[in-house]
Amino acid sequence: MKNFIKITFFLTLFIIQYNCSSSNDESIPIIANPNLTTINPTSGPKETLVSINGENFGTNVNAIQVFFNDADAIIQTVTETKITAIVPLKAFTGLVKVIVNGTELVGPEFTYIITDILVNSLAGNDTAGDADATGTSASFKVPKGVAIDKQGNIYVADAFNHRIRKITPSGVVTTLAGSTAGDADGTGTTAQFNRPLGLTVDSQGNVYVADTNNQIIRKITPSGVVTTLAGSTAGFSNGTGSAAQFYTPIGLAIDSQGTIYVADSDNHKIRKITPNGEVNTFVGSSIGYADGTGTAAQFNSPTGITIDNQDNIYVADELNHKIRKITPSGVVTTLAGSTEGYADGTSSTAQFSRPARLTIDPQGNVYVADPFNHRIRKITPNGEVTTFAGSIQGYAEGIGTEAQFNYPGGLTIDSENSIYVADAFNHRVRKITQE
């Protein structure tokens, strides 16, 4: 009997403990992790409604954020398995990201389709001059090169005024450095240039200038102090500082390490300059056309140069009428172009007429100033060439090919994929907005 009572007691205790344990477990909610699986559609223009599919999103709109290529989207609806969001203006191509209660989910890439290419004047007018002012009240005289800093300020190589000008994002034009034609280091207007044609800007806001007719590369600090980085008289010589020689340097670009690359046009080479002014030949040899590595490659008057985010270099090989690509190890290939002319197409089926300057977007699309065709062309990473903006020679604002340019020169691009053009013989800096 005692054993029966003891067994009954322990059995009752076990049942009570089990029930308490089950009750406690049920009172603790199990929170499942959110998961993003697919998006639909995977491409489209601004204001496309996209379904983002997955699990455990919840139903609280305020707990969720959606980004297309880091551009903040408007969320329309949320369920446990689907979010609908509107593609924002100027999102451009990139990954979709969703944040659910602080948890970041990365989804597939959304391909942004550009529907509007709007060309307008940022600064300058029809009359050649050197007036500092705002917008179209300012004047330039054959602007040739443009570059942009991290704050969105545009710098202009105002070639026939022998000055470097600065344009703020609101269109206020001032003279950063330069005065009359000459060769002098100094501060602001005490410095002198002679037909500056190319520019680039480093991460600290220093502007580097291809002072073309002086055959030197200059440096301008943000406060306007001008010094000579490299070069001396016309010729060809590697060396440091004034021991080096260039022959008609035009295009400049700077890589992630602060090395400057120079399109040394009449030497038919691409040169490189270290931050301390040491000049060497990167690629190119005698005048001609040949793909190859290092000095086995040949160019014919390279003028424009730009660098992508992997430090690949792209060159406007002007008198070969081609766009060339150079890897960081110096392997030169032809991206697009053939004989002189005008034709859209892929790789060698496309034609340019003395392509001058270049810029590149984060997706690897190269934009080319094609001055003798009076157009801006676009080359995709696989070599497909289209006409981006411009038509016949002239001056007109408008959408895409409704716009007109007059020998467009330098190009640069900002963080919103707006492209700035030195429209040389319209004496203006134009802005191309993509939407």
ZANUDO-881733 format. One record per residue: residue in three letters; y, z, x of N, C-alpha, C in turn. Coordinates in pm, whole numbers, plus 32768, in hexadecimal, padded with zeros to 4 digits. Example, Ala and Ser with C-alpha at 12.3 -4.5 7.8 and 13.67 -1.06 7.14 Angstrom:
// residues 2
ALA7DC7830C85277E3E830C84CE7EB6830C8528 SER7F1F82C485057F9682CA855780038313850A 
END
This chain:
// residues 435
MET7F8880008053800080008000807D80008056 LYS807A805580C080EE805C811981067FD4815B ASN80987F8F818380A87F0C81C180E67EA78160 PHE80BC7EAF80DF80F17E53807A81877E698069 ILE81B07EEA806482407F098054828E7ED780CD LYS82557EEA814782997EBE81C182A97E2681C4 ILE82417DDD819C82487D4A819A82AE7D1B8134 THR82AE7D5A80BF830E7D368056839D7D4D8085 PHE83B67DBA80CC843D7DDB80FD84707D70815E PHE841A7D4D81C084457CEA822484567C5F81E8 LEU84027C3C8185840E7BBB814384917BB380F5 THR84B37C1F80AF85317C24806385A97C1880C2 LEU85A27C5F8135860E7C5B8197861F7BCD81CE PHE85B27B8881EA85B77B00821E85F87AA181BA ILE85D47AAF8139860D7A5980D086A27A6F80C4 ILE86CF7AED80CB875E7B0D80C187A97ACF8137 GLN87717AE081B187B27AA9822987B97A108221 TYR874E79D181F2874B793F81E787B4790D8184 ASN87BC79508112881E792880AD88AD793A80DE CYS88C579AA8125894B79C1815D896E795781C3 SER890979368217892078D1827F893D784A823F SER88F1782581D7890677A58194898E77A28152 SER89B3781381168A36781A80D48AA7780A8139 ASN8A9A784981AF8B01783F82178B0C77B1824C ASP8A98776E82608A9976E582938ADF76888232 GLU8AC6769D81AF8B027646814B8B9876598143 SER8BCB76CB816C8C5A76E681628CA976A781D5 ILE8C667675823E8CA8763582B08CA4759E829C PRO8D15755E82808D1474CE82688CF0748082E6 ILE8CA5741682D68C8173BE83458CE3734A8346 ILE8D33733F83B18D9872D583BB8D5E7262840E ALA8D4B71F183CD8D13717C84128D817135845F ASN8D5E710184D38DBF70B885258DDF703284E6 PRO8E61700A84EA8E846F8684B78E516F198515 ASN8E3F6EA384DD8E096E3385298E476DB184F8 LEU8E726D5B85548EAC6CD885308E496C6C8558 THR8E296C1484F98DC36BAE85148DFC6B21851B THR8E416AF484B38E726A6A84AF8EFE6A648473 ILE8F4169F0848A8FBE69D484458FB2694B8404 ASN8FFE693683998FFA68B783529080689F830C PRO90C2682E832C90A067C6838C90BC67F3841C THR909467A1847B90A967C18508912067778544 SER9164672884F291DC66E28520923866C984AA GLY92B866B184CA93186693846193A666AC8491 PRO9408668684409494669B846594C56726843C LYS9544673E844E958367BA841E956967CB8389 GLU955D6847835E954A686D82D294C1684A829B THR9461682782F293D7681482C5939D689C829C LEU9356689F822D9312691981FF9287691C823E VAL926D6983828F91EF698C82D8919E6A0382A6 SER911E69ED828C90C16A598269907E6A8B82E9 ILE90876B0D82FE90496B4D83728FD46B9E833D ASN8F5C6B7883638EE36BB183288EA06C148386 GLY8E616C7A834A8E1E6CDF839B8DEB6D508344 GLU8DEB6DC9837B8DB66E3D83338E0E6EB7834D ASN8E0F6F0F82EA8E4B6F9482F78EE16F90831A PHE8F296F3382DA8FB96F2D82ED90026F99829C GLY8FBF6FCE82359003702B81DA90536FDC8174 THR90AC7022812E90FD6FDE80C89191700080D4 ASN91B47048813D923E7073814F928B700E81A5 VAL92E46FC2816893326F5E81AF93846F9D8220 ASN93B670168209940C7058826B93C1708582E9 ALA933C708582E392EC70AF835792C3703983AE ILE92F36FC1838C92C36F4883CF93386EF58402 GLN93276EBC847993856E5A84B093356DDF84DA VAL93736D6A84C993356CEC84EF93966CA08549 PHE93616C6785B793B26C1A861493706B93862F PHE93C16B2A862D93966AA6865993DB6A8C86DF ASN938B6A89874B93C46A7387D194376AD587EA ASP94226B5487C494816BC387D694FB6BBB877C ALA95006B5A8720956C6B5486BE95406B9D863F ASP95946BF9861095746C50859F956E6C01851D ALA94FC6C0B84D594E86BC1845995046C1883DE ILE951F6BD6836F952D6C1B82EE94A46C2182AD ILE947B6C9B828693F86CAE8245940A6CA581AE GLN93B66C56816E93BE6C4A80DD935F6CA98095 THR92DF6CA480BA927C6CF9807792196D3180DD VAL91DC6DA380B891756DE1810C91046E1380B3 THR90886DEF80D790126E2D809C8FBA6E5D810F GLU8F4C6E9980EF8EF06EC981578EC16E5881B2 THR8EB66DDF817B8E7A6D7281C88ED86CFD81E5 LYS8F546D0381B18FAD6C9081C7903F6CB981C7 ILE90896C81822A911A6C8E823091546C038223 THR91BB6BF281D092026B7381CB928D6B888206 ALA92B36B2E826193336B3C82A893736AB382B7 ILE93F86AB382C294456A3882CD946B6A218360 VAL944F69A88392946F6986841D95076985842E PRO953B69D3848C95CD69DA849D9607695F84E3 LEU9687694A84CF96D068E0851296C968F285AA LYS96B2688585F296AE68838685964268DE86BE ALA95D268EA86779563693886AE952468EE8724 PHE9514686C871694D3681687799441683E878D THR93FA67F187DB936A680187E69346687D8837 GLY92E668CA880192B9694388479257699087F2 LEU922A6A02882691C66A5387E391FF6A9E876C VAL91AA6AB4870991CC6B09869891A36B9886B9 LYS91FD6BF786A391DF6C8586B991FB6CD3863A VAL91A46D33861D91B46D8C85AA91AB6E1B85DC ILE92066E7085AF92016EFF85CE91E76F49854C VAL91766F908545914D6FDD84CF914A707184F3 ASN91A870BD84BD91AE714C84DB91AB71678572 GLY91F2711685BC91FB712B864D919070E4869E THR912970AE865D90BF706686A390E26FD286AB GLU90E66F9C8725910C6F10873790916EB78737 LEU90966E4F86E4902A6DEC86DC90626D658706 VAL901B6D1F875D90476C9C878C8FEB6C318752 GLY90276BD2870C8FDA6B6986CC8FE66AE48711 PRO8FC26A7A86CA8FC669F38706905669C3871B GLU90616951875D90E369138774910F68C886F7 PHE918F68D386D791C96883866C9220681786AD THR9207679A868A9253672A86C192CB670F8668 TYR9341672686A093BE6716865693E96684865A ILE9402664B85E4942D65BF85DC94C565BB85CB ILE9508657B862C95996570862895C0650385C5 THR961565248566963D64C3850196CB64928514 ASP971F64E2855697AB64BC856897D264C785FB ILE9812645F862F9848645E86B698DD643D86A9 LEU993264A286B499C0649486959A11648D8715 VAL9A61642487259AB26411879D9B45642A8779 ASN9B84648687C49C1264A487B19C5564B78838 SER9CD864BC88399D2364D888B49D39656E88C2 LEU9D1865A389389D35663089559DC1663E898E ALA9DE565E689E99E6865F08A2A9E8E65688A63 GLY9F1165508A709F4464D38AA69F6D64748A38 ASN9FB6640C8A5F9FE463A789FF9FE8631E8A42 ASPA01A62BB89FAA01762318A2CA06E621B8AA7 THRA0D162718ABBA131625C8B27A10662A78BA3 ALAA0F762608C13A0D462A18C91A14662FC8CBD GLYA12363768CE7A18863D48D14A148644E8D50 ASPA19964B58D68A163652F8DA7A19765AD8D63 ALAA1AC65A58CE0A1E666168C97A17D667F8C77 ASPA19A66FD8C9AA14A676D8C6CA17967928BDF ALAA11B67A28B84A13D67BF8AF8A0B967D78AAE THRA0BF67D58A2BA04767ED89DAA01B676D8995 GLY9F996751899C9F5F66E089539F9B665C8979 THR9FC2660D89159FF56587892DA08565878961 SERA0C465FB896AA148660289AAA13C66008A42 ALAA0C866208A76A0B066198B07A09665888B2E SERA0A6656B8BAFA08B64E38BDDA04164E38C62 PHE9FF0647A8C759FA264638CEF9FBD63D58D1E LYS9F9363B88D999F9E63318DCD9F18630B8E0D VAL9EC862C68DBF9E41629A8DE69DE963118E0E PRO9DCA63678DAE9D6C63D48DCD9CE1639B8DE8 LYS9CA063CF8E4F9C1F63968E779BAA63F78E71 GLY9BBF64758E979B5164D58E9A9B6C654A8E3F VAL9B0465848E069B1065FE8DB69A9D665D8DD7 ALA9AB966DE8DCC9A5267458DDD9A7967BB8D86 ILE9A1A68158D6C9A3268848D129A0269068D51 ASP9A4969758D369A1D69F78D6699D96A468CF7 LYS99AD6ABF8D1699606B0F8CB799B46B3D8C40 GLN9A376B3D8C4F9A906B658BE29AB96AEF8B8A GLY9A896A788BAA9AA96A028B5B9B2A69BD8B81 ASN9B6569E28BF49BD9699B8C269BAD69178C66 ILE9BF768AD8C4A9BDA68298C819C37680F8CF6 TYR9C0067DC8D659C5067B68DD99C4C671E8DE6 VAL9CBE66E48E069CCD66538E069CFE66248E8E ALA9CB765C38EC89CEA657E8F3F9D4965118F0E ASP9DCA65308F129E3264D78EE09E58647A8F53 ALA9E0B640E8F5F9E0563C18FDC9E8B638B900B PHE9ED463478FB29F4E63058FDE9FC663658FE1 ASN9FB463DD8FAEA01864488FC19FF7649E903A HIS9F81648A90749F5764D490EC9F55656B90D2 ARG9F2B6590905A9F2A661D90319EA566428FF1 ILE9E8A66C48FF19E1B66FB8FA39E5A67498F30 ARG9E3867208EB79E72675D8E409E0A67B68DFC LYS9E3A68138DAE9DE3686F8D659E0668698CD1 ILE9D9D68618C7D9DB068608BEB9D6368D78BB1 THR9DA869308B6D9D6469A08B2C9D19696E8AB1 PRO9CBD69BF8A7A9C7669948A019CD36972898C SER9D4B69AB898B9DAA698C89209E0269148941 GLY9DEB68D389B49E31685889D49EB068678A24 VAL9ECA68DB8A5D9F4168F18AAF9F2968BA8B3B VAL9F7C685C8B669F6C68188BE79FD068508C4C THR9F9C68788CC19FF168A38D2F9FC068608DAF THRA01168678E179FEA68328E9A9FB368A48EEE LEU9F3468988F169EF568FF8F689F2068F08FFA ALA9F216874902B9F44685C90B79F6767C990CB GLY9FBA67B091319FDD67279155A06C6705912F SERA09F669C9170A12A66719158A13265DC9175 THRA17465B691DFA17A65299208A1006505925C ALAA0EA6484926EA07A645692BFA0896486934F GLYA01B64BA9386A01E64EA940F9F9F6536942E ASP9FA0657F94999F2C65CE94C39F5E665494F8 ALA9F5866BA94A39F87673D94CD9F3F67A99481 ASP9F09680C94CA9ED96886948B9F5168DB9464 GLY9F3B693794079FA9698C93DA9F8B69C39352 THR9FEB69FE93139FDA6A3C928FA02869ED9225 GLY9FE269CD91B6A02469899147A0616905916F THRA0E268F39150A12568739169A14B685E91FB THRA13468C09251A14B68A892E0A0D86858931F ALAA066685592DC9FF46806930BA009677392E9 GLN9FC6671D93339FCE668C93189F42664E931A PHE9F2F65F092BD9EB565A092B49EDC650C92B8 ASN9E7764B792CD9E8E642792CB9E1E63E5927B ARG9E3D63C691FF9DDF638A91A19D5E63DD9190 PRO9D68645891629CEE64A491479CA2646590D3 LEU9C1E645890E39BCE6413907E9B5E64669041 GLY9B2A64C990889AB7651490559ACB65A99060 LEU9A8965F290039A9666848FFE9A1066C38FDC THR9A00673F9007999867988FD299CC68268FDE VAL998F68838F9299BC690E8F8D994469698FA5 ASP995669CF8FFB98E86A2D901298EF6AA28FB0 SER988E6AFE8FBC98836B6C8F5C98F56BD18F67 GLN993F6BCE8FD599B26C288FE69A366BE78FBC GLY9A2F6B6C8F8B9AA76B288F5F9AF16ADE8FCB ASN9AB76AD190429AF36A7E90AB9ADD69EB908A VAL9B45699C90999B3D690C907D9B3168C19101 TYR9AD0686691089ABE6812917F9AE96784915B VAL9B32674791B79B7366C6919B9B48665E9201 ALA9B1E65EA91D09B0D657692289B9765379237 ASP9BD7655692A79C5E652292C49C49649B9308 THR9C37643692B59BF663BB92DF9C406371934D ASN9CC06359933C9D08630C93A19D26635D941F ASN9D1563E194189D1F643294929C97644294D6 GLN9C2B641594939BA3641794CB9B7164A794E3 ILE9B9E6505948F9B78659194A29B5165D1941E ILE9B0A664294289AE8669493B59B3C671393BD ARG9B84673193539BDF67A393519BA8680F92F3 LYS9BD6688893069BB368F992B19C346938927B ILE9C35695591F99CA7699791BB9C766A179179 THR9CAE6A88919F9C8B6B0791609CCB6B0D90D5 PRO9C9D6B6B907F9CDA6B778FFB9D716B918FFF SER9DA26BC8906D9E326BE190799E7D6B6B90B5 GLY9E366AFC90CE9E796A8290FB9E846A709191 VAL9E3C6AC091E19E416AB292739DE26A41929D VAL9E1B69DC92E09DD0696593079DB0696A939D THR9D30695793BD9D04694B94489CA868D29455 THR9C9168A694CF9C36683694E99BAD686C950C LEU9B48684694BF9AC0687594D89A7B681F9542 ALA9A87679B95379A42674295969A8066B89594 GLY9A72667296039AA265E9960D9B1C65DD9665 SER9B396561968D9BAD654796E59BDA64B796CE THR9BC2645F972B9BE463D2971B9B6E638696DE ALA9B8A630C96AF9B2162B896769AB8629796DE GLY9A3A62A496B799CD62849713994C62C396E1 PHE98EC62CD9739986F631097169845636A9788 SER984363EB976C9815644B97CF97EC64CB9787 ASN977764FF97A8974F6583977A978C65EB97D7 GLY97A1666297A397DE66CC97F3981A67349797 THR9860679297D2989C68019785993367F0977F GLY99696801970699F967FA96F49A326774971A SER9A9A6775976E9AE066F997949A8F66A297F3 ALA9A1E66D2982399C7667F9878997B66179825 ALA9972662F97A1992D65D19749998C6561971F GLN995164F096FA999F648096C8995F64479649 PHE99B5642195EC998F63DA957299DA6355956E TYR99A862FC951699EE627E950499F46263946D THR9A65628394349A7E627893A49A2262D49353 PRO9A2C6357936899E063B493149A1963B59286 ILE99C163B5922399F063AF919799B2641F9144 GLY99346412911C98F7647590C498CD64F2910B LEU98DA656490C698AE65E590FB985B662E9091 ALA97FA667C90C097AD66D59068977E674B90BB ILE976567BB9079973D683490C096BB68699084 ASP965E689590DA95DD68C490A895DC695C9099 SER956769919074955B6A209056956D6A7790D3 GLN95646A3E914A95746A8991C696006A7C9200 GLY96586A3291BC96DF6A2091EE96ED69AD9250 THR9685695B925E968D68E492B296D368749265 ILE9731683392A6977C67C79267974267419294 TYR972D66E8923396FC6662924E976E65FF9237 VAL9778659E929297E7653F929297B264B19287 ALA97E76466922797CC63D79224982B63969287 ASP97F9637A92FF98496344936D984362AC9362 SER989E62789312988F61F292DB988261849343 ASP98E16178939F98DD610993FD988261219474 ASN98486198947C97D961AF94D9975361999494 HIS97556187940E96DC616893BF967361D793CC LYS96A4625293CE964B62C593E2967263379385 ILE961363939373962F64129333962C647B93A1 ARG969D64BE93B396A96524941C96A365AF93DB LYS96856614942A9684669D93F796D766F59453 ILE971C67569415977267B3945F97496841943C THR9727689094A09708691C948997896968946D PRO978169E2943697FB6A2E941B98546A459495 ASN981A6A42950E986D6A55958798A069D295C3 GLY988E6962957898C968E495A29873688C95FA GLU97F368AA9607979A68579658976B67DE9608 VAL97836767963C976766E995F696ED66A69632 ASN9690667C95DB961C662D9604960665BD95A0 THR95B4655C95C7958F64F0956C95136518951F PHE951B6513949B94AA65389447944F64BF9430 VAL9486645393FA943963D993E49494636093FA GLY945562EE9414949F6272942494AB624994B5 SER94C361C794C894CE6192955095336120954E SER950460A79565955E60339562956E600294D1 ILE95D25FAD94BC95EA5F759437956F5F269408 GLY954C5F35938894DA5EED935294A75F3092D5 TYR942E5F0E92B193ED5F4F923F935B5F659261 ALA93365FE3926A92AA60049282929060929253 ASP922660A6920691F5612C91EA91A7615B9264 GLY91A161DE9275915B621592E9918662A49300 THR915D62DA936F917A6367938F91DF636E9401 GLY924663C193ED92A863D7945792F063599481 THR92F1633F9502933A62CC953692EF62489521 ALA9279624D94E7923361D094C3926F61939445 ALA92B761E393F792F861B0937D937A616993A0 GLN93A3610E9348942160C6935B947460C692DA PHE94F860CD92EC955860C6927E95C2605D92A0 ASN960D60379238967D5FDB924B96F860179205 SER9748605E925097C3609D922097AA610391B1 PRO975E616E91CE974D61D7916A97D2621E9150 THR97EE623A90D0986F627590AC986262F99062 GLY981062FE8FF9980363778FA8978563C38FCA ILE978A64468FB39716649A8FD4971665138F78 THR96A1653C8F4C969265B58EFB960B65F48F19 ILE95F966728EF3958066BF8F13954D67048E95 ASP94C866FF8E7E948F67448E0B946867D38E2F ASN942E681A8DCE941168A78DE5939468BF8E3B GLN935168528E6792E6685D8ECA931468298F54 ASP939468118F6293D067DD8FDE93A7674F8FFF ASN937B67048F9A936E66748FAC93FA66378FA7 ILE941265D28FF9949565929003948D65078FC5 TYR94F564E48F7A9500645F8F3E957C641B8F77 VAL956F639B8F9895DA63528FDE95FA62D28F92 ALA967C62BA8F7F96A962378F4F96B561DC8FC8 ASP965561838FD7964E61279049969C60AA901F GLU972060AF9036977D60558FF2975E5FC19003 LEU97575F92907E97485F02909196B75ED2908B ASN96595F30907C95D15F0B905595C15F0E8FBD HIS96275F438F7696295F478EE495B25F978EAC LYS959260048EF3951E60548ECF953F60E88ED3 ILE94EB61368E8E94F061C88E96947361F48EDF ARG9488623D8F4C941862688FA1940162FF8F8E LYS938763288FAB936263B68FA4932D63E2902C ILE935864599058932C648F90DA92F3651A90C2 THR9278653190EA923D65B590DE92766611914B PRO92646695913D929566F091A6925C66D39231 SER91E76692923791AC667192B891D965E892EC GLY923365A592A3926C652992D4922564AA92AD VAL91CF64AF9246918A6437921791E463EE91B3 VAL9206637291D2926263229180921462BE912C THR922F62BE90A891F7625B904D926862248FF6 THR924A61BB8FAD92AD617F8F53929061AC8EC4 LEU92F161ED8E8692DF621C8DFC92F761AB8D98 ALA9362615E8DAC938460F48D4D93E360918D8D GLY93E360168D56943F5FAF8D8393F85F3F8DCD SER943D5ECC8DD494045E588E1894775E058E4F THR948A5D8D8E1B94FA5D3A8E4695785D608DF7 GLU95EA5D318E2596685D528DE1966B5D138D56 GLY969B5D608CF496A75D2E8C6C96B55DA18C0A TYR96955D848B8E96995DED8B2896215DDB8ACD ALA95C65E3B8AD395515E398A7A95185EC58A70 ASP95005EF189F694B35F6A89E2941F5F4889F1 GLY93CF5FAD8A1193415F958A26930660058A7A THR928D5FF48AA49247605A8AF2923B602F8B84 SER926660898BDD925860758C6E92965FF28C9B SER92465F968CD2927D5F1C8D0E92A55EB38CA7 THR928A5EC88C2792BA5E698BC1934C5E868B9E ALA937F5EFD8BC2940B5F208BA894655EE38C13 GLN94E35ECF8BEF95465E9B8C4D95C75EEB8C47 PHE96035EFD8CBB96865F3B8CCB96E05EDB8D19 SER97625EF58D1197C15EA88D6298125F0A8DB5 ARG97E65F1C8E3098265F758E91983360048E5A PRO97C160448E3C97C660CE8E09980D61298E6C ALA986261828E3698BD61CC8E8E989B625F8E9C ARG989662A78E30988663388E38981A63668DD6 LEU97ED63E48DE9977D64198D9C979564AA8D76 THR975064D48D0C973C65628CF296B6656F8CAB ILE968565EA8C9E95FE65FE8C6695FF66788C0C ASP95B166738B9E95A966E48B43952E673A8B62 PRO952067AF8B2194AE68078B42942667CA8B21 GLN942367668AC993A467268AA6937F66B48B06 GLY93D5669B8B6993B766348BCC93E665AA8BA7 ASN943A659D8B3F9476651C8B1E94EC65038B7B VAL94F0648D8BB7955B64688C1495C064118BC9 TYR964064338BD896AC63E48B9B96F5639A8C0B VAL970F63198BF4974462C28C5C97C662848C2E ALA982D628E8C8198A662418C6A988E61B48C9F ASP988E61548C43987260C88C6498F7607D8C57 PRO994D60848CBE99DA60608CAC99F55FCF8C8D PHE99AB5F728CCA99C75EE68CB2998D5EB68C2D ASN993A5F0A8BEF99105EF58B6499615F4A8B03 HIS99B75FA28B3A9A115FF78AEA99C4604F8A87 ARG995360818AB898FC60D18A6198C6614B8AAD ILE989861AC8A5D984A621C8A9097BB62068A63 ARG976062048AC396D361EA8AA39684626D8AB1 LYS961262718A7195BB62E78A75953062BC8AA2 ILE94F663098B00946F62ED8B30941963688B17 THR93AD63598ACC935063C78AB692FD63DE8B34 PRO92B764508B3E926464688BB691FB63FD8BD2 ASN91D063B48B69916B634A8B8291AB62C28B9A GLY923262BF8BAC927462438BD492A561EC8B64 GLU92A6621D8AE892D761CC8A79937061D08A74 VAL93AF615C8A7C944161508A829476612389FA THR94DA616B89C895216144894E95B7614E8968 THR96046111890F9695611D891696BE619788C6 PHE96FA61F5890A971E627688CE97A5626E8888 ALA9806623288CA988C6226889098D561B388D4 GLY99316175888A9982610988C2995260818897 SER99AB601F88A6998B5F96887E99DA5F3688D6 ILE9A3E5EF5889F9A8F5E9B88EF9AFE5EE98937 GLN9B3B5EAB89999BA85EE989E39C1E5F048986 GLY9C575F7C89929CCB5F9D89409CDB60338935 TYR9D24605C88CF9D3160EA88B49D226100881E ALA9CBF614C87F89CAB6171876C9C5861F08764 GLU9C82624A870D9C2F62BD86EC9BC9628F8684 GLY9B6162DD86729B0162B6860C9A7762EF8625 ILE9A1862BF85D7998E62ED85DE993D628A8631 GLY990262BD869D98A7626D86EE98E161EA871D THR98A5617C86F198CF60F88720994E60C686DB GLU99876113867F9A0B60EF864A9A78610F86B0 ALA9A5B616B870B9ABE6194876E9ACE612887D9 GLN9B40612F881F9B5960D1888C9B8C611C8906 PHE9B6160ED897D9B8C612389FE9BC460B18A53 ASN9C0B60D78ABC9C4360768B199C1E60A18BA8 TYR9BAE606E8BD79B7560928C599B5E612A8C65 PRO9B01615F8C149AE561EE8C1E9AAA62128CA5 GLY9AD362868CDA9AA562B28D5D9A5463318D55 GLY9A8A63A08D8B9A3D641B8D979A0F64558D13 LEU999D64998D17996364DB8CA3993E656B8CC7 THR994965C48C659911664B8C7398EB667C8BE9 ILE989C66E68BE2986667158B63987667AC8B5A ASP989267DF8AE098A2686F8ACE982868AE8A8F SER982F692F8A7297BC697A8A3E9796695289B0 GLU97EC690C896A97CE68DC88E397AB684888E1 ASN978C6811895697686784896597D967248942 SER98556755894498C766FA893998DF66BD89C2 ILE98FB663B89C3990C65F18A40999F65CC8A50 TYR99D265E08AC99A5D65C08AE99A5F65478B44 VAL9ABA64E98B279ABF64698B6C9B4A64558BA7 ALA9B4F64338C279BCD64068C639BDC63728C40 ASP9C2B63578BDA9C3E62CE8BA89CB162918BF9 ALA9C8D62558C6B9CEB623B8CD89D6861EE8CAF PHE9D5761788C759DCB61248C5A9E0561388BCE ASN9DCC61948B849E1261CB8B0F9E6162488B35 HIS9E5362758BB19E9D62E78BE89E8763658B93 ARG9E0C63768B679DEA63E68B0F9D6864288B3C VAL9D5664A38B109CD464E48B159CA364EB8A85 ARG9C2F64AF8A6C9BF964A989E59B88650F89D7 LYS9B716538895D9B066596893D9AA8655888D8 ILE9A26655C88F999C06528889D997065A08869 THR997B65B887E89937662987A998B865F78766 GLN9849663B878097CA6617874197A9667D86D4 GLU9781664C8660975D66A585F096DC667785B0 
END
